[in-house]
Amino acid sequence: MQSYWLNKKNNKDLIVFFNGWAMNESPIIHLEKESFDILVVHDYRNFDFDFSKYDFTEYEKKYLICWSMGVFAVNKFYDVFENFDYKIAINGTTSLISDEFGIPEKIFKITAKFLNEESLDKFIKNMFKGGVVNPEITITRSLNEIKDELIEIQKISFKNEIEFNKAIISNDDRIIPTKNQINFWNKKTKIEIINATHCPFKNYSSWRELLCLTKN
């Protein structure tokens, strides 16, 4: 697993963003950072990661935003993030591989076993409406790396699940079926259905808007 600061200016508020599979910052780079320090976590090939190198206690408000595979992966670090002030899950569940609550098992396992350039291109197109890819979205990691990520994510388990304050679900998600997400979150937390595809960030102009916060 890897992390880096998307914004670090000693602000009083922190956002930790757990990214989706294979992604870099390109889906979120347009979001106005405003008064947030923003830490991005990605690359789920292993979970040997020590968050103690970051001093989260220095922040007045701490927000957790997880997208897609990140909604599952973050639970490995329950003790670190459960006490954050506000937590949002976006187009993901903690039952990542599930015919009822996540990505159908057959689809996930076939993708992991036979991933190639063609199937990766299909995945990216399925992230967007009508298969029209936002040209700003790029994948910079190697095919072997992101294939290993799919293989390794199947091996992890966790004892506790983070209690999210809200689940944002796109009405046209072709990666993690919308109905499966609704099935999962229906009795767990507040649900917000938005008109978007699996990659919904063009619906927002800033992190503050995504968090539904008003300016001070």
C-alpha positions in Angstrom: 0.0 0.0 0.0 1.2 3.5 -0.7 0.2 7.0 0.4 1.1 10.6 -0.5 0.0 14.1 0.3 -2.2 15.6 -2.4 -2.2 18.8 -0.3 -0.2 19.5 2.8 -0.3 23.1 4.0 -0.8 22.7 7.8 -4.5 23.2 7.5 -6.7 22.5 10.5 -8.9 19.9 8.7 -7.8 16.6 7.2 -9.2 14.4 4.5 -7.9 10.9 4.0 -9.0 9.5 0.7 -8.8 5.7 0.0 -8.7 5.5 -3.8 -10.2 2.9 -6.1 -8.4 0.0 -7.8 -5.6 0.9 -10.3 -6.3 4.6 -9.8 -4.0 7.6 -9.3 -5.2 11.1 -8.5 -6.6 11.8 -12.0 -10.3 11.3 -11.1 -10.0 13.7 -8.2 -7.3 16.2 -9.2 -9.9 18.8 -10.3 -11.5 19.1 -6.9 -10.8 22.4 -5.1 -8.7 21.6 -2.1 -9.5 24.8 -0.2 -8.6 24.5 3.5 -8.0 20.8 3.7 -4.8 18.7 4.0 -5.5 15.7 1.8 -3.8 12.3 2.2 -4.3 9.8 -0.7 -4.0 6.1 0.0 -3.8 3.6 -2.9 -2.2 0.3 -4.2 -3.7 -2.5 -2.2 -1.1 -5.2 -3.1 -0.2 -5.5 0.6 -1.4 -4.1 3.9 1.9 -3.9 5.7 1.5 -0.2 6.4 2.0 1.9 9.5 -0.2 5.0 9.7 1.6 6.1 12.9 4.0 8.0 10.8 1.2 10.6 10.4 0.1 12.7 13.3 -3.6 12.9 12.8 -4.1 14.3 16.3 -3.0 17.7 15.1 -6.2 18.2 13.1 -9.4 19.7 14.5 -11.6 17.8 12.0 -10.8 14.5 10.3 -12.8 13.2 7.3 -12.5 9.8 5.7 -13.7 9.4 2.1 -13.4 6.0 0.4 -14.2 5.1 -3.2 -14.8 1.7 -4.7 -12.2 -0.9 -3.6 -11.1 1.7 -1.0 -14.3 1.2 0.9 -13.3 -2.4 1.5 -9.6 -1.9 2.0 -9.9 0.8 4.7 -11.4 -1.7 7.2 -8.0 -3.3 7.6 -7.2 -0.1 9.5 -10.3 0.1 11.6 -8.5 1.3 14.7 -7.0 4.2 12.8 -10.1 5.6 11.1 -13.1 4.6 13.1 -12.8 7.6 15.3 -12.7 10.1 12.4 -15.4 12.8 12.6 -17.2 12.0 9.3 -16.9 9.0 7.0 -18.2 8.6 3.5 -18.3 5.5 1.3 -18.6 6.2 -2.5 -19.7 3.4 -4.9 -18.3 0.6 -2.8 -19.1 -1.8 0.1 -17.2 -3.7 2.7 -18.4 -6.9 1.0 -16.3 -6.4 -2.1 -16.8 -9.8 -3.7 -20.4 -10.8 -3.4 -23.3 -11.6 -5.7 -25.7 -9.7 -3.5 -23.6 -6.9 -1.9 -20.6 -6.2 -4.1 -19.0 -7.3 -7.4 -20.4 -10.6 -8.5 -17.8 -13.3 -7.6 -17.5 -14.8 -11.0 -16.8 -11.5 -12.6 -14.2 -10.5 -10.0 -12.3 -13.8 -10.3 -12.3 -13.9 -14.1 -11.1 -10.3 -14.2 -8.3 -11.1 -11.7 -7.2 -14.2 -13.5 -7.3 -13.0 -17.1 -6.7 -9.3 -16.8 -5.0 -7.9 -20.0 -4.9 -4.6 -21.8 -8.2 -5.3 -23.6 -10.1 -6.2 -20.4 -8.6 -3.2 -18.6 -9.8 -0.9 -21.3 -13.3 -2.4 -21.0 -13.2 -1.8 -17.2 -12.3 1.8 -17.7 -15.0 2.3 -20.3 -17.5 0.7 -17.9 -16.6 3.4 -15.3 -18.2 6.0 -17.6 -21.6 6.4 -19.2 -21.9 4.9 -22.6 -18.3 3.8 -22.6 -17.1 7.3 -23.3 -13.9 7.7 -21.2 -13.0 11.0 -19.7 -9.6 11.7 -21.4 -8.3 13.2 -18.1 -8.5 9.8 -16.4 -5.2 7.9 -16.7 -3.7 4.7 -15.3 0.0 5.0 -14.8 0.8 1.8 -13.0 1.8 -1.4 -14.8 -0.7 -4.1 -15.8 1.2 -6.6 -13.5 0.9 -4.3 -10.5 -2.8 -3.8 -10.8 -3.4 -7.5 -11.6 -1.5 -8.4 -8.4 -3.8 -5.9 -6.6 -6.8 -7.9 -7.6 -5.2 -11.1 -6.5 -4.0 -9.9 -3.1 -7.2 -8.1 -2.2 -9.0 -11.4 -2.2 -6.7 -12.6 0.6 -7.4 -10.0 3.2 -10.0 -10.1 6.0 -10.8 -7.8 8.9 -12.5 -8.2 12.3 -14.4 -5.0 12.4 -16.2 -2.8 9.8 -16.0 1.0 9.9 -19.4 2.6 10.5 -19.7 5.1 7.6 -22.0 8.2 8.1 -23.1 8.1 4.5 -23.0 6.0 1.4 -23.0 7.8 -2.0 -24.3 5.5 -4.7 -24.4 6.2 -8.4 -27.6 5.2 -10.2 -25.6 3.9 -13.2 -22.7 2.0 -11.6 -21.5 -0.7 -14.0 -18.6 -1.9 -11.8 -20.3 -2.5 -8.5 -24.0 -2.9 -9.4 -26.2 -0.1 -7.9 -28.7 -2.6 -6.5 -26.0 -4.5 -4.7 -24.8 -1.4 -3.0 -28.3 -0.4 -2.0 -28.8 -4.0 -0.6 -25.6 -3.6 1.4 -26.1 -0.1 2.9 -29.9 -0.1 3.2 -29.9 -0.9 7.0 -26.4 0.3 7.8 -26.3 4.1 7.1 -27.8 7.0 5.2 -27.8 6.6 1.4 -27.6 9.3 -1.2 -28.3 8.3 -4.7 -26.7 10.5 -7.4 -27.0 10.6 -11.2 -23.6 9.3 -12.1 -21.5 6.3 -13.1 -18.9 4.4 -11.1 -16.5 7.4 -11.3 -18.7 10.2 -10.0 -16.3 13.0 -9.2 -17.1 15.2 -12.1 -20.4 15.8 -10.3 -18.4 17.9 -7.7 -16.2 20.9 -8.0 -14.6 20.7 -4.5 -13.9 18.4 -1.6 -16.1 20.7 0.5 -19.0 20.1 -1.9 -18.5 16.4 -1.7 -18.6 16.5 2.0 -21.7 18.7 1.9 -20.1 21.3 4.1 -20.8 25.0 4.0 -18.0 27.6 4.0 -17.2 29.2 7.3 
